[in-house]
Amino acid sequence: MDMNLQEVAAMYELECTIGLEVHAELKTATKIFCGCKNEFGAEPNTHVCPVCLGLPGALPRLNSKVCDFAVKMGHALGCEINPVSRMDRKNYFYPDLPKAYQISQSDIPLCGRGRLDIIVDGNIRTVGITRIHIEEDAGKLIHDDDFAGTLCDYNRCGVPLIEIVTEPDLHSSREAYVFLENIRSILRYIDISDCKMQEGSIRCDVNVSVHEKGTPLGERCELKNVNSFSAAVRGIEYEIKRQKDIISSGGMVERETRRWDDKKGISTVMRSKENLQDYRFFPEPDLGAIVLEHERIERLRDEIPELPNKKMIRYVIEHGMNCDEAFVIADSPDKAKLYDECVALSICKQRSAANRILGDVTKFMNDTGRSIADTPLTAEALSELCKAAEDGVISSTGAKRVFSELVTKGGDTAEIIERLGLAQNSDEGFLNEIAEKVISDNEKSVSDYIGGKSNALGYLVGQAMKLSKGRADPAKLKSILENKLKKEN
């Protein structure tokens, strides 16, 4: 009998499996195999030489800083570091690759198996890392409606990359997004990539397969060169639906490489998926083995700080933050350092420090593009501000004024509060006088409140705060107003 797609799908449960290949440009001063400047935004074809253009007779020379950066990322992801590795030629013809091959690593990469623990919706997930290897980037092809044909800018040829390849351990677009965000944070923490997605500094290939739960993985399709994490999410969700529709209708998914068009929200076929033999890998004859001494490997390990994924897990489990809050603080080395220093001082509550950093500090950084390290703000001053707000010494409006002073000019929190006259007045006589005047000047709002319109109280409190020029303690003032209004009733 005939069955519709929903009925067929209901017969068995399909699940998706996702693997990622993350490419990150390294922020070395020069390219991977030559002395050309590694810089984004220069005039086309001005940072090129015979080596990165692959001219006959030009010989590459490996930039040792590239190896150091790759090993640091390997340590950050718990990888096995190979003390001896090599470079290989990956052969394919494309206009952005002037040599008609790419120097990469095949069977002996710098970094072997590792793992990354991430926290997704409150649950810790472990994602296996297959390998991290180094390679050179290709050039950039420019297509524009203003001219016919395609232009080639070879400035990017030879820019150093690391490629981070995961195991097929991800099962949703949400998990993939969190993983990518964690990778970006780690790259910034260990200071090896600027991670500017608008400049193509970090991008990824996405492999998606769909199969019946409990059966071997299905045929995978690859979405190539996805240039934003949100686009990766959209591409994954589209590809999952596309493959499920094929399987549910009795078809078979073919292994292929697809181009994701984020504007149209669709993927299209580029080519049938290559196998390793299609690239005809062989050892790079112009470069010797990469040999890393044990002392060098260990020195690079010692340079790794506490990483953002570890901080996130600690903030959620030990400090009671939700995942989004923990990410906002842990994602920025500046904010995480400030928060951890505030907690260590024990002047204010952890929650107060977190809220101030999630609010005022984050807004300042977003609005100005500045780092907290470039301001005179200290953890001690911020903690004193949080404590003053906790104790009702200053209002929330006053706290913002004090923060503005601290982050732009620095200084002592108590002195700023006194100099700006921001200390809240908790004197009962002063507050009673303010409350009585507001009640007498706002008969309609008083009647509204007595008549059951509770929002009228907020208006009266606002008027009272305005009358006190922001110096009254709002909590005590509200309590006094409520008591007086009950007597009016």
For each residue, the residues with C-beta under 8 A, 3 or more apart:
1:
2:
3: 7 8
4: 7 8
5: 8 9 245 248 249
6: 9 10
7: 3 4 10 11
8: 3 4 5 11 248 249 250
9: 5 6 12 14 244 248
10: 6 7
11: 7 8
12: 9 212 213
13: 212 213
14: 9 210 211 212 213 244 247 248
15: 171 210 211 212 213
16: 171 172 208 209 210 236 240 243
17: 168 170 171 208 209 210 211 217 218 220
18: 168 170 171 172 173 175 176 206 207 208 236
19: 165 166 167 168 169 170 206 207 220
20: 164 165 166 170 176 179 180 204 205 206 207
21: 163 164 165 166 204 205 206 207
22: 163 164 166 180 183 202 203 204
23: 137 161 162 163 202 203 204 205
24: 73 161 162 164 183 187 192 193 195 201 202
25: 137 159 160 161 193 194 200 201 202
26: 38 65 66 69 70 159 160 161 162 192 193
27: 38 191 192 193 194
28: 31 32 38 63 65 66 69 160
29: 37 38 65
30: 34 35 36 37 38 63
31: 28 34 35 36 37 38 47 52 63 136 157 158 159 160
32: 28 60 62 63 66 103 134 135 136 158 159 160 161
33: 51 52 60 61 62 63 103 136 158
34: 30 31 49 51 52 60 61 158
35: 30 31 49
36: 30 31 47 48 49 51 52 158
37: 29 30 31 42 47
38: 26 27 28 29 30 31 47 159 160
39: 42 47 155
40: 196 199 201
41: 199
42: 37 39 46 47 155
43: 46
44: 142 151 153 155
45: 48 153 154 155
46: 42 43 155
47: 31 36 37 38 39 42 155
48: 36 45 52 53 154 155 157
49: 34 35 36 52 53 58
50: 53 55 57 58
51: 33 34 36 54 55 58 59 60 61 158
52: 31 33 34 36 48 49 136 154 157 158
53: 48 49 50 58 98 154 157
54: 51 58 98 99 100 157
55: 50 51 58
56:
57: 50
58: 49 50 51 53 54 55
59: 51 286
60: 32 33 34 51 103 284 286 287
61: 33 34 51
62: 32 33 66 67 87 287 290
63: 28 30 31 32 33 66 67 160
64: 67 68
65: 26 28 29 68 69
66: 26 28 32 62 63 69 70 134 160
67: 62 63 64 70 71 110 134 290 292
68: 64 65 71 72 296 300
69: 26 28 65 66 72 73 160 162 192 193
70: 26 66 67 73 74 110 111 132 133 134 162
71: 67 68 74 75 81 110 111 292 296 297 300
72: 68 69 75 76 190 192 300 303 304
73: 24 69 70 76 77 111 132 162 164 186 187 190 192
74: 70 71 77 79 80 81 110 111 114 132
75: 71 72 78 79 81 300 301 304
76: 72 73 186 189 190 304 307
77: 73 74 111 114 115 116 129 132 164 186
78: 75 114 115 116 129
79: 74 75 111 112 113 114 129 131 132
80: 74 111 112 113 114
81: 71 74 75 110 111 112 292 297
82: 85 108 109 110 111 112 292
83: 291 292 293 294 297
84: 108 289 290 291 292
85: 82 105 108 109 110 289 290
86: 105 108 283 284 287 289 290
87: 62 103 104 105 134 283 284 287 290
88: 103 104 105 106 107 281 282 283 284
89: 101 102 103 104 280 281 282 283 284
90: 101 102 103 104 106 135 279 281
91: 100 101 279 280 281
92: 97 100 101 102 278 279
93: 97 100
94: 97 138
95: 139 141 150 152
96: 138 139 140 141 152 154 157
97: 92 93 94 100 101 102 138 139 157
98: 53 54 139 154 157
99: 54 102
100: 54 91 92 93 97
101: 89 90 91 92 97
102: 89 90 92 97 99 135 136 138
103: 32 33 60 87 88 89 90 135 136 284 287
104: 87 88 89 90 133 134 135 136 163
105: 85 86 87 88 108 109 110 133 134 135
106: 88 90 109 276 281
107: 88 281
108: 82 84 85 86 105
109: 82 85 105 106 112 131 132 133 134
110: 67 70 71 74 81 82 85 105 132 133 134 290 292
111: 70 71 73 74 77 79 80 81 82 114 129 131 132 133
112: 79 80 81 82 109 131
113: 79 80 128 129 130 131
114: 74 77 78 79 80 111 128 129 132
115: 77 78 126 127 128 129
116: 77 78 126 127 129 179 182 183 309
117: 124 125 126 127 309 310 313
118: 124 125 126 127 175 178 179 182 309
119: 122 123 124 125 178 309 312 313 316 323 326
120: 123 125 174 175 178 323
121: 174 323
122: 119 316 322 323
123: 119 120
124: 117 118 119 313
125: 117 118 119 120 169 175
126: 115 116 117 118 169
127: 115 116 117 118 166 167 169 170 175 179
128: 113 114 115 166 167 169
129: 77 78 79 111 113 114 115 116 132 164 165 166 167
130: 113 165 166 167
131: 79 109 111 112 113 165
132: 70 73 74 77 79 109 110 111 114 129 162 163 164 165
133: 70 104 105 109 110 111 162 163 165
134: 32 66 67 70 87 104 105 109 110 160 161 162 163
135: 32 90 102 103 104 105 161 163
136: 31 32 33 52 102 103 104 157 158 159 160 161
137: 23 25 156 157 158 159 160 161
138: 94 96 97 102 156 157
139: 95 96 97 98 152 153 154 155 156 157
140: 96 152 153 154 155 156
141: 95 96 150 151 152
142: 44 150 151 152 153
143: 150
144: 147 151
145:
146:
147: 144 151
148:
149:
150: 95 141 142 143
151: 44 141 142 144 147
152: 95 96 139 140 141 142
153: 44 45 139 140 142 156
154: 45 48 52 53 96 98 139 140 157
155: 39 42 44 45 46 47 48 139 140
156: 137 138 139 140 153 159 200
157: 31 48 52 53 54 96 97 98 136 137 138 139 154
158: 31 32 33 34 36 51 52 136 137
159: 25 26 31 32 38 136 137 156
160: 25 26 28 31 32 38 63 66 69 134 136 137
161: 23 24 25 26 32 134 135 136 137
162: 23 24 26 69 70 73 132 133 134 192
163: 21 22 23 104 132 133 134 135
164: 20 21 22 24 73 77 129 132 183
165: 19 20 21 129 130 131 132 133
166: 19 20 21 22 127 128 129 130 169 170 179
167: 19 127 128 129 130
168: 17 18 19 207 209 217
169: 19 125 126 127 128 166
170: 17 18 19 20 127 166 175 176 179
171: 15 16 17 18 175
172: 16 18 175 176 236
173: 18 176 177 232 233 234 236 237 240
174: 120 121 177 178 233
175: 18 118 120 125 127 170 171 172 178 179
176: 18 20 170 172 173 179 180 206 232 233 236
177: 173 174 180 181 229 230 232 233
178: 118 119 120 174 175 181 182
179: 20 116 118 127 166 170 175 176 182 183
180: 20 22 176 177 183 184 204 229 232
181: 177 178 184 185 229 327 331
182: 116 118 178 179 185 186 308 309 312
183: 22 24 116 164 179 180 186 187 202
184: 180 181 187 188 195 202 229
185: 181 182 188 189 307 308 309 330 331
186: 73 76 77 182 183 189 190 307 308 309
187: 24 73 183 184 190 192 193 195 202
188: 184 185 191 193 194 195 333
189: 76 185 186 305 307 308 333
190: 72 73 76 186 187 303 304 305 307
191: 27 188
192: 24 26 27 69 72 73 162 187
193: 24 25 26 27 69 187 188 201 202
194: 25 27 188 199 201
195: 24 184 187 188 201 202
196: 40 199 200 201 202
197: 200 201 202 203 227 228 229
198:
199: 40 41 194 196
200: 25 156 196 197 203 227
201: 24 25 40 193 194 195 196 197
202: 22 23 24 25 183 184 187 193 195 196 197
203: 22 23 197 200 225 226 227
204: 20 21 22 23 180 226 232
205: 20 21 23 222 223 224 225 226
206: 18 19 20 21 176 222 223 226 232 235 236 239 260
207: 18 19 20 21 168 220 221 222 223
208: 16 17 18 220 221 222 223 236 239 240 243
209: 16 17 168 217 218 219 220 221 243 253
210: 14 15 16 17 218 240 243 244 247 253
211: 14 15 17 215 216 217 218
212: 12 13 14 15 215
213: 12 13 14 15
214:
215: 211 212
216: 211
217: 17 168 209 211 220
218: 17 209 210 211 243 247 253
219: 209 252 253 254 255
220: 17 19 207 208 209 217 255 273
221: 207 208 209 239 243 253 254 255 256 257 258 267 273
222: 205 206 207 208 256 257 258 273
223: 205 206 207 208 226 232 235 236 239 258 259 260 267
224: 205 257 258 259 260 270
225: 203 205
226: 203 204 205 206 223 231 232 235 260
227: 197 200 203 231
228: 197 231 232 262
229: 177 180 181 184 197 232 233
230: 177 233 234
231: 226 227 228 234 235 260 262
232: 173 176 177 180 204 206 223 226 228 229 235 236
233: 173 174 176 177 229 230 236 237
234: 173 230 231 237 238 260 262 265
235: 206 223 226 231 232 238 239 260 262 267
236: 16 18 172 173 176 206 208 223 232 233 239 240
237: 173 233 234 240 241
238: 234 235 241 242 260 265 266 267
239: 206 208 221 223 235 236 242 243 258 267
240: 16 173 208 210 236 237 243 244
241: 237 238 244 245
242: 238 239 245 246 267
243: 16 208 209 210 218 221 239 240 246 247 253
244: 9 14 210 240 241 247 248
245: 5 241 242 248 249
246: 242 243 249 251 252 253
247: 14 210 218 243 244 250 251 252 253
248: 5 8 9 14 244 245
249: 5 8 245 246
250: 8 247
251: 246 247
252: 219 246 247
253: 209 210 218 219 221 243 246 247
254: 219 221 272
255: 219 220 221 272 273
256: 221 222 269 270 271 272 273
257: 221 222 224 269 270 271 272 273 274
258: 221 222 223 224 239 267 268 269 270
259: 223 224 267 268 269 270
260: 206 223 224 226 231 234 235 238 267
261: 264 265 266 267 268
262: 228 231 234 235 265
263:
264: 261
265: 234 238 261 262
266: 238 261
267: 221 223 235 238 239 242 258 259 260 261
268: 258 259 261
269: 256 257 258 259
270: 224 256 257 258 259
271: 256 257 274
272: 254 255 256 257
273: 220 221 222 255 256 257
274: 257 271 278 279
275: 278
276: 106 279 281
277: 280
278: 92 274 275
279: 90 91 92 274 276
280: 89 91 277
281: 88 89 90 91 106 107 276
282: 88 89
283: 86 87 88 89
284: 60 86 87 88 89 103 287
285:
286: 59 60
287: 60 62 86 87 103 284
288:
289: 84 85 86
290: 62 67 84 85 86 87 110
291: 83 84
292: 67 71 81 82 83 84 110 296 297
293: 83 296 297
294: 83 297 298
295: 298 299
296: 68 71 292 293 299 300
297: 71 81 83 292 293 294 300 301
298: 294 295 301 302
299: 295 296 302 303
300: 68 71 72 75 296 297 303 304
301: 75 297 298 304
302: 298 299
303: 72 190 299 300
304: 72 75 76 190 300 301 307
305: 189 190 333
306: 310 311
307: 76 185 186 189 190 304 310 311
308: 182 185 186 189 311 312 330 331 336
309: 116 117 118 119 182 185 186 312 313 330
310: 117 306 307 313 314
311: 306 307 308 314 315 326 329 330 336
312: 119 182 308 309 315 316 323 326 327 330
313: 117 119 124 309 310 316 317 326
314: 310 311 317 318 319
315: 311 312 318 319 321 325 326 329 330
316: 119 122 312 313 319 320 321 322 323 326
317: 313 314
318: 314 315
319: 314 315 316 326 343 350 354
320: 316 351
321: 315 316 325 326 329 354
322: 122 316 325 326
323: 119 120 121 122 312 316 326 327
324: 327 328
325: 315 321 322 328 329 354 358
326: 119 311 312 313 315 316 319 321 322 323 329 330
327: 181 312 323 324 330 331
328: 324 325 331 332 335 358 362
329: 311 315 321 325 326 332 335 336 339 354 357 358
330: 185 308 309 311 312 315 326 327 335 336
331: 181 185 308 327 328 335 336
332: 328 329 335 336 365
333: 188 189 305 336 337
334: 337 338 365 371 372 373
335: 328 329 330 331 332 338 339 357 361 362 365 372
336: 308 311 329 330 331 332 333 339 340
337: 333 334 340 341 372
338: 334 335 341 342 357 361 372 377 379 382
339: 329 335 336 342 343 353 354 357
340: 336 337 343 344
341: 337 338 344 345 379
342: 338 339 345 347 348 350 353 357 379 382 383 386
343: 319 339 340 346 350 353
344: 340 341 379
345: 341 342 379 380 383
346: 343
347: 342 380 383 384 386 387
348: 342 352 353 383 384 386 387 390
349: 352 353 386 390
350: 319 342 343 353 354
351: 320 354 355
352: 348 349 355 356 386 387 389 390
353: 339 342 343 348 349 350 356 357 382 383 386
354: 319 321 325 329 339 350 351 357 358
355: 351 352 358 359
356: 352 353 359 360 361 382 385 386 399 403
357: 329 335 338 339 342 353 354 360 361 362 382
358: 325 328 329 354 355 361 362
359: 355 356 362 363
360: 356 357 363 364 399 400 403 407
361: 335 338 356 357 358 364 365 372 377 382 407
362: 328 335 357 358 359 365 366
363: 359 360 366 367
364: 360 361 367 368 370 403 407
365: 332 334 335 361 362 368 369 370 371 372
366: 362 363 369
367: 363 364
368: 364 365
369: 365 366
370: 364 365 374 375
371: 334 365 374 375
372: 334 335 337 338 361 365 375 377 407
373: 334
374: 370 371
375: 370 371 372 407 408 410
376: 406 407 408 409 410 411
377: 338 361 372 381 382 406 407 410
378: 381 382 410
379: 338 341 342 344 345 382 383
380: 345 347 383 384
381: 377 378 384 385 406 410 411 412 413
382: 338 342 353 356 357 361 377 378 379 385 386 403 406
383: 342 345 347 348 353 379 380 386 387
384: 347 348 380 381 387 388 412 413 414
385: 356 381 382 388 389 399 402 403 406 413
386: 342 347 348 349 352 353 356 382 383 389 390
387: 347 348 352 383 384 390 391
388: 384 385 391 393 394 399 402 413 414 417
389: 352 385 386 392 393 394 396 399
390: 348 349 352 386 387
391: 387 388
392: 389 424 426 473 475 476
393: 388 389 417 423 424
394: 388 389 398 399 402 417 422 423 424
395: 398 399 422 424 465 470 473 474
396: 389 399 400
397: 400 401 470
398: 394 395 401 402 417 420 422 424 470
399: 356 360 385 388 389 394 395 396 402 403
400: 360 396 397 403 404
401: 397 398 404 405 420 422
402: 385 388 394 398 399 405 406 413 416 417 420 422
403: 356 360 364 382 385 399 400 406 407
404: 400 401 407 408
405: 401 402 408 409 411 416 420
406: 376 377 381 382 385 402 403 409 410 411 413 416
407: 360 361 364 372 375 376 377 403 404
408: 375 376 404 405
409: 376 405 406
410: 375 376 377 378 381 406
411: 376 381 405 406 415 416
412: 381 384 415 416
413: 381 384 385 388 402 406 416 417
414: 384 388 417 418
415: 411 412 418 419
416: 402 405 406 411 412 413 419 420 422
417: 388 393 394 398 402 413 414 420 422 423
418: 414 415 421 423
419: 415 416
420: 398 401 402 405 416 417
421: 418 471
422: 394 395 398 401 402 416 417 470 471
423: 393 394 417 418 471
424: 392 393 394 395 398 471 472 473 474
425: 430 431 468 471 472 473
426: 392 431 473 476
427: 430 431
428: 431 432 480
429: 432 433
430: 425 427 433 434 468 472
431: 425 426 427 428 434 435 472 473 476 477 480
432: 428 429 435 436 480
433: 429 430 436 437
434: 430 431 437 438 464 467 468 472 477
435: 431 432 438 439 464 477 480 481 484
436: 432 433 439 440 484
437: 433 434 440 441 467
438: 434 435 441 442 460 463 464 467 481
439: 435 436 442 446 460 481 484 485 488
440: 436 437 443
441: 437 438 463
442: 438 439 445 446 459 460 463
443: 440 446 447
444: 447 448
445: 442 448 449 456 459 460 463
446: 439 442 443 449 450 456 460 485 488
447: 443 444 450 451
448: 444 445 451 453 456
449: 445 446 452 453 454 456 457 460 485
450: 446 447 485 488 489
451: 447 448
452: 449
453: 448 449 456
454: 449 457
455: 458 459
456: 445 446 448 449 453 459 460
457: 449 454 460 461 478 481 482 485
458: 455 461 462
459: 442 445 455 456 462 463
460: 438 439 442 445 446 449 456 457 463 464 481 485
461: 457 458 464 465 474 477 478 481
462: 458 459 465 466
463: 438 441 442 445 459 460 466 467
464: 434 435 438 460 461 467 468 472 477 481
465: 395 461 462 468 470 472 474 477
466: 462 463 469 470
467: 434 437 438 463 464
468: 425 430 434 464 465 471 472 477
469: 466
470: 395 397 398 422 465 466
471: 421 422 423 424 425 468
472: 424 425 430 431 434 464 465 468 476 477
473: 392 395 424 425 426 431 476 477
474: 395 424 461 465 477 478
475: 392 478 479
476: 392 426 431 472 473 479 480
477: 431 434 435 461 464 465 468 472 473 474 480 481
478: 457 461 474 475 481 482
479: 475 476 482 483
480: 428 431 432 435 476 477 483 484
481: 435 438 439 457 460 461 464 477 478 484 485
482: 457 478 479 485 486
483: 479 480 486 487
484: 435 436 439 480 481 487 488
485: 439 446 449 450 457 460 481 482 488 489
486: 482 483 489
487: 483 484
488: 439 446 450 484 485
489: 450 485 486
